[in-house]
Amino acid sequence: MNGEKMMRGAAFIAAIAASFASISLARAEPITEEAARAATDNAVNALKAGNPEAVIPLVDPVIATLEDMQKDQTVQCADDLTGAIFLSAMQTAAMEKVPEKERRAASIVGPDFCAALFLKGFALIDLKRMDEAEAFLRRAHEAAPFNAHYLNEYAEWHKAMKQWEKSHELFQEAFGLGEFSTDKGMKKFNQARALRGMAFNEIEMGQLDKAEKNLRKSLKLLPDNAGAKSELQYIADLKKKQKG
């Protein structure tokens, strides 16, 4: 069951590059959106070069700016205008459920502020600092709740910790989030990734038929994915052994 793990690094680079579409929705000091974009671009390049140590000092100033903005308001990130509209509606609905005296202001910023959280979490995983990574992956998802890629990687963290049920739940949620993507390629990528993650957990929980079904669904989205094919073969081998 190593095919999925081997493909993770390359798939991450492709997905993160595609998802960092710049939008001008809000600006923060001292790190502007332009500076945040430069920092996250450099962080991605550092990951490509196999240098996760370089990521943290690049993204920490961006994270500090986001944290400063979040002190007195709810700040979330949108990847594009459609995401901004969804987030704005969600923020409004959430505020209506809170007594007026307890309501916080809310704003939406561009994607790179949340990308900084995500990239730090990803770098910490590469540095084998798994416990620290969880908080940054979770915060990236919470601040960018419509980003299926972030949620897939948060589910991946739980999978790595052998928390099969929790990981499965998060992958299932990520599959649903894929529907919000306006980019058909990203939608297929994220949903296929979520289905493979669900299948991995189902294998670990002994649900081989469910896993096989989800892997075949994932191959309908991405027919050439080697990880899904490898896992299907693993299931076939398991079933053969079980039959004696």
C-alpha positions as semicolon CSV with decimal commas, in nm:
position;residue;x (nm);y (nm);z (nm)
1;M;0,000;0,000;0,000
2;N;0,282;0,238;-0,088
3;G;0,158;0,371;-0,422
4;E;-0,045;0,650;-0,267
5;K;0,242;0,762;-0,047
6;M;0,488;0,771;-0,337
7;M;0,257;0,992;-0,543
8;R;0,176;1,236;-0,260
9;G;0,467;1,476;-0,304
10;A;0,427;1,530;-0,678
11;A;0,049;1,555;-0,649
12;F;0,082;1,816;-0,376
13;I;0,300;2,043;-0,589
14;A;0,060;2,025;-0,882
15;A;-0,245;2,090;-0,668
16;I;-0,105;2,374;-0,463
17;A;0,025;2,556;-0,770
18;A;-0,318;2,533;-0,934
19;S;-0,508;2,645;-0,626
20;F;-0,319;2,969;-0,553
21;A;-0,523;3,188;-0,785
22;S;-0,470;3,548;-0,673
23;I;-0,770;3,762;-0,581
24;S;-0,778;4,113;-0,434
25;L;-1,039;4,101;-0,162
26;A;-0,859;4,251;0,136
27;R;-0,519;4,384;0,230
28;A;-0,330;4,357;0,556
29;E;-0,022;4,520;0,702
30;P;0,263;4,465;0,746
31;I;0,243;4,180;0,493
32;T;0,049;4,273;0,181
33;E;-0,117;4,018;-0,046
34;E;0,165;4,070;-0,295
35;A;0,425;3,994;-0,028
36;A;0,222;3,695;0,092
37;R;0,208;3,562;-0,263
38;A;0,585;3,599;-0,302
39;A;0,642;3,420;0,030
40;T;0,416;3,126;-0,054
41;D;0,563;3,097;-0,405
42;N;0,910;3,077;-0,252
43;A;0,785;2,825;0,004
44;V;0,647;2,601;-0,270
45;N;0,980;2,623;-0,450
46;A;1,157;2,524;-0,129
47;L;0,936;2,217;-0,099
48;K;1,007;2,130;-0,462
49;A;1,378;2,152;-0,385
50;G;1,337;1,918;-0,087
51;N;1,412;2,192;0,165
52;P;1,120;2,204;0,414
53;E;1,338;2,385;0,671
54;A;1,334;2,693;0,447
55;V;0,955;2,704;0,437
56;I;0,894;2,805;0,798
57;P;1,082;3,139;0,803
58;L;0,920;3,228;0,470
59;V;0,562;3,176;0,584
60;D;0,583;3,277;0,951
61;P;0,550;3,654;0,877
62;V;0,242;3,583;0,664
63;I;0,091;3,374;0,943
64;A;0,169;3,648;1,196
65;T;-0,019;3,900;0,981
66;L;-0,318;3,668;0,955
67;E;-0,318;3,611;1,331
68;D;-0,306;3,986;1,389
69;M;-0,609;4,034;1,163
70;Q;-0,794;3,755;1,343
71;K;-0,759;3,916;1,687
72;D;-1,070;4,127;1,653
73;Q;-1,254;3,974;1,358
74;T;-1,322;3,648;1,177
75;V;-1,086;3,632;0,878
76;Q;-1,113;3,360;0,616
77;C;-0,957;3,299;0,275
78;A;-1,116;3,250;-0,065
79;D;-0,944;3,107;-0,371
80;D;-1,166;3,295;-0,616
81;L;-1,472;3,520;-0,642
82;T;-1,714;3,226;-0,621
83;G;-1,551;3,114;-0,299
84;A;-1,568;3,467;-0,163
85;I;-1,942;3,480;-0,228
86;F;-1,997;3,148;-0,051
87;L;-1,783;3,255;0,244
88;S;-1,958;3,588;0,276
89;A;-2,296;3,417;0,287
90;M;-2,170;3,166;0,543
91;Q;-2,024;3,439;0,763
92;T;-2,351;3,634;0,751
93;A;-2,555;3,325;0,842
94;A;-2,319;3,246;1,131
95;M;-2,343;3,597;1,272
96;E;-2,723;3,586;1,263
97;K;-2,713;3,291;1,504
98;V;-2,510;3,486;1,762
99;P;-2,651;3,753;1,997
100;E;-2,579;4,098;1,858
101;K;-2,353;4,193;2,149
102;E;-2,132;3,889;2,083
103;R;-2,095;3,933;1,706
104;R;-1,750;3,981;1,554
105;A;-1,668;4,159;1,234
106;A;-1,582;3,929;0,943
107;S;-1,368;3,973;0,635
108;I;-1,228;3,773;0,346
109;V;-0,869;3,779;0,225
110;G;-0,687;3,622;-0,066
111;P;-0,566;3,261;-0,061
112;D;-0,202;3,308;0,031
113;F;-0,264;3,386;0,398
114;C;-0,424;3,046;0,448
115;A;-0,171;2,887;0,214
116;A;0,097;2,998;0,458
117;L;-0,069;2,795;0,734
118;F;-0,104;2,496;0,506
119;L;0,254;2,511;0,378
120;K;0,391;2,530;0,730
121;G;0,187;2,224;0,826
122;F;0,309;2,037;0,521
123;A;0,670;2,133;0,589
124;L;0,641;2,018;0,951
125;I;0,523;1,679;0,828
126;D;0,827;1,652;0,604
127;L;1,038;1,744;0,906
128;K;0,874;1,460;1,104
129;R;0,714;1,706;1,348
130;M;0,372;1,549;1,318
131;D;0,218;1,681;1,639
132;E;0,302;2,041;1,548
133;A;0,176;1,996;1,191
134;E;-0,180;1,910;1,297
135;A;-0,263;2,258;1,426
136;F;-0,152;2,434;1,109
137;L;-0,334;2,194;0,876
138;R;-0,649;2,229;1,089
139;R;-0,625;2,606;1,097
140;A;-0,576;2,621;0,719
141;H;-0,895;2,419;0,674
142;E;-1,089;2,628;0,924
143;A;-0,981;2,954;0,760
144;A;-1,039;2,823;0,406
145;P;-1,338;2,593;0,462
146;F;-1,416;2,547;0,091
147;N;-1,064;2,436;-0,003
148;A;-1,092;2,061;-0,066
149;H;-0,716;2,021;-0,107
150;Y;-0,644;2,148;0,244
151;L;-0,906;1,917;0,390
152;N;-0,767;1,620;0,197
153;E;-0,425;1,682;0,350
154;Y;-0,575;1,724;0,696
155;A;-0,744;1,388;0,645
156;E;-0,407;1,252;0,532
157;W;-0,257;1,360;0,863
158;H;-0,519;1,159;1,052
159;K;-0,453;0,865;0,821
160;A;-0,082;0,882;0,900
161;M;-0,174;0,874;1,269
162;K;-0,385;0,561;1,203
163;Q;-0,705;0,738;1,302
164;W;-0,899;0,552;1,035
165;E;-1,254;0,661;1,117
166;K;-1,169;1,029;1,160
167;S;-0,959;1,029;0,846
168;H;-1,240;0,862;0,651
169;E;-1,489;1,122;0,774
170;L;-1,264;1,408;0,663
171;F;-1,193;1,255;0,322
172;Q;-1,568;1,212;0,274
173;E;-1,619;1,579;0,359
174;A;-1,341;1,677;0,118
175;F;-1,513;1,484;-0,160
176;G;-1,824;1,695;-0,103
177;L;-1,621;2,016;-0,100
178;G;-1,494;1,928;-0,445
179;E;-1,835;2,024;-0,579
180;F;-1,762;2,390;-0,500
181;S;-1,463;2,401;-0,735
182;T;-1,514;2,603;-1,053
183;D;-1,204;2,441;-1,204
184;K;-1,304;2,104;-1,353
185;G;-0,950;1,972;-1,337
186;M;-0,913;2,060;-0,969
187;K;-1,256;1,914;-0,897
188;K;-1,154;1,578;-1,045
189;F;-0,816;1,586;-0,873
190;N;-0,955;1,661;-0,527
191;Q;-1,249;1,422;-0,549
192;A;-1,035;1,138;-0,681
193;R;-0,786;1,205;-0,402
194;A;-1,064;1,195;-0,143
195;L;-1,200;0,868;-0,280
196;R;-0,855;0,708;-0,265
197;G;-0,814;0,829;0,092
198;M;-1,152;0,687;0,190
199;A;-1,056;0,358;0,029
200;F;-0,725;0,340;0,217
201;N;-0,906;0,380;0,548
202;E;-1,170;0,127;0,446
203;I;-0,897;-0,127;0,373
204;E;-0,751;-0,071;0,718
205;M;-1,097;-0,117;0,871
206;G;-1,150;-0,440;0,676
207;Q;-1,415;-0,293;0,443
208;L;-1,264;-0,427;0,124
209;D;-1,577;-0,413;-0,093
210;K;-1,635;-0,046;-0,005
211;A;-1,270;0,031;-0,070
212;E;-1,280;-0,137;-0,410
213;K;-1,592;0,058;-0,504
214;N;-1,436;0,392;-0,409
215;L;-1,113;0,315;-0,592
216;R;-1,307;0,236;-0,910
217;K;-1,495;0,564;-0,869
218;S;-1,165;0,745;-0,837
219;L;-1,037;0,584;-1,156
220;K;-1,340;0,711;-1,343
221;L;-1,224;1,060;-1,251
222;L;-0,851;1,001;-1,305
223;P;-0,813;0,683;-1,515
224;D;-0,432;0,680;-1,515
225;N;-0,374;0,712;-1,141
226;A;-0,113;0,456;-1,042
227;G;-0,198;0,477;-0,672
228;A;-0,558;0,368;-0,725
229;K;-0,451;0,083;-0,951
230;S;-0,195;-0,032;-0,696
231;E;-0,453;-0,032;-0,417
232;L;-0,700;-0,230;-0,629
233;Q;-0,434;-0,493;-0,685
234;Y;-0,362;-0,498;-0,312
235;I;-0,733;-0,561;-0,243
236;A;-0,740;-0,841;-0,501
237;D;-0,439;-1,003;-0,335
238;L;-0,601;-0,972;0,010
239;K;-0,924;-1,129;-0,108
240;K;-0,731;-1,412;-0,268
241;K;-0,548;-1,482;0,058
242;Q;-0,873;-1,474;0,253
243;K;-1,021;-1,738;0,026
244;G;-0,725;-1,959;0,104
